[in-house]
Amino acid sequence: MYNDNFEIDIDGEWHCFITAFENGVVSNFYDGVLIGQHTAPTLNITNKQLYIGSRVEDRRYWYGLLTCFTIHDYCFTEADAKGFMDYTK
């Protein structure tokens, strides 16, 4: 299972991007749509592996390919991710 070749259209609107980890599988969701999955030997996934930027010093947000985003939770399973996206609709 491997699909990291996806593009996200940045349109100036807020979107929901979630990375879920369950049973060694990392799943990426964008606005409720599964856009990529791959296996991972560890739970230690970094922003460099996600290609989304770098942490702003002493802050809880990141800057990079996406202008600015916030990390809301560090522990999502695939079911948690779907539930969170349903909650935010």
Rosetta blueprint (number, residue, H / E / L):
1 M L
2 Y E
3 N L
4 D L
5 N L
6 F L
7 E L
8 I L
9 D L
10 I L
11 D L
12 G L
13 E L
14 W L
15 H L
16 C L
17 F E
18 I E
19 T E
20 A E
21 F E
22 E E
23 N L
24 G L
25 V E
26 V E
27 S E
28 N E
29 F E
30 Y E
31 D L
32 G L
33 V E
34 L E
35 I E
36 G E
37 Q E
38 H E
39 T E
40 A L
41 P L
42 T L
43 L L
44 N L
45 I L
46 T L
47 N H
48 K H
49 Q H
50 L H
51 Y L
52 I L
53 G L
54 S E
55 R E
56 V L
57 E L
58 D L
59 R L
60 R L
61 Y E
62 W E
63 Y E
64 G L
65 L L
66 L L
67 T L
68 C L
69 F E
70 T E
71 I L
72 H L
73 D L
74 Y L
75 C L
76 F L
77 T L
78 E H
79 A H
80 D H
81 A H
82 K H
83 G H
84 F H
85 M H
86 D H
87 Y H
88 T H
89 K L
